[in-house]
Amino acid sequence: MSALLDPGRLDALLAAAATLRIGVLGDFALDAYWTVDMRQSELSRETPLPNRPVVEESLGPGGAAHVARSIRRLGPEVSAHTVIGKDWRGDLLAEQLTRAGIADRGVVRSAGFNTVLFAKVVLTAENRRQEDARLDFVNQQPPPPAEQRAMLDELAAALGTLDALVVSDYQQCGVVTPGVSTWLREVRAQNPTLLVLADSRERIGDYADTVCTPNRQELAAYLEDPADDCVDALLKTLSAQRTTDIPWFVTLDVHGCAVVTSDAVDVIPTVRIDGGDPVGAGDAFLAGLATALAAGAAPREAACFANLAAAATVTQVGTTGEPDAELMRSLNVRT
């Protein structure tokens, strides 16, 4: 057995993480787990459907907020830059950010925008568990222009203090509007040494000149290749299209990730977790990658660090997991 990342180097990166400050811009959300006891379910008198008796509720940061808390768990100071609603979900999310130690000066509250909530309904009976359809509170329109401007003004004032900026672009009608994307391009042009990482489900083409973390499906959509069954071909196509020396990190589920540049594709293995839970692993990967790169890690080192952060998250079953330094150390072996 050998270490995925040199143990001394892992310790050095974790130590350096405590000296960093990283900003997170994007779609902050609230996560809820609602546990339902189906043994108490009754047929509704109003409709021919059984009710869902919720017996337990667990709340936590979701979306970009989960990325922010995952980074904070690795040691850096974290500032949030987003727009959320003046609603009960926003109040609960603000409490979660405070509890996680995330600076919220860059969080703008808006009466014209909803705080996103992802509610995971877990049906239980005896020792059986099954997830029901998720309930999502989303937006049909982006934040009002005035609130977008206020958010960007706060971020502009903070840029000089940041070691890295992470962009978490999750929602169609979210915080990262075309105007915000244009502003980001201008910022990158004016601050070429600023480390910017982006995760976007549908718009990664907007971040071609930054570090990106698409998964295989997102990469296939970006390359307009609906037949995404050949990962090697996708990675080679991406490499051929890269025109800068900025790497992309393509996540490959249990196979780890690939570091892709204009002249190479380097597949980095990860730690296999039997019976694990992948919820939150993508956010943890992004958090680990941002932390390691900001701490001065080379791309391959950063990929190993990020894989360990994701693997530590996968070990946490039945919850939206988070990276943990001690778990990362204990998992830092592979066959």
Sequence and secondary structure as in RCSB ss.txt:
>XXXX:A:sequence
MSALLDPGRLDALLAAAATLRIGVLGDFALDAYWTVDMRQSELSRETPLPNRPVVEESLGPGGAAHVARSIRRLG
PEVSAHTVIGKDWRGDLLAEQLTRAGIADRGVVRSAGFNTVLFAKVVLTAENRRQEDARLDFVNQQPPPPAEQRA
MLDELAAALGTLDALVVSDYQQCGVVTPGVSTWLREVRAQNPTLLVLADSRERIGDYADTVCTPNRQELAAYLED
PADDCVDALLKTLSAQRTTDIPWFVTLDVHGCAVVTSDAVDVIPTVRIDGGDPVGAGDAFLAGLATALAAGAAPR
EAACFANLAAAATVTQVGTTGEPDAELMRSLNVRT
>XXXX:A:secstr
 B SS HHHHHHHHHHHTT EEEEEE EEEEEEEEEEGGG  B SSSSSB   EEEEEEEEEEHHHHHHHHHHTS
 EEEEEEEEESSHHHHHHHHHHHHHT EEEEEEEETTS  EEEEEEEEEETTEEEE   EEE  SS   HHHHHH
HHHHHHHHGGG SEEEEEE  TTSS  HHHHHHHHHHHHH TTS EEEEESS GGGGTTSEE  BHHHHHHHTT 
S TT HHHHHHHHHHH  SS  EEEE GGG EEEE SS EEEE     TT   TTHHHHHHHHHHHHHHTT  HH
HHHHHHHHHHHHHHTSTTS     HHHHHHH  B 
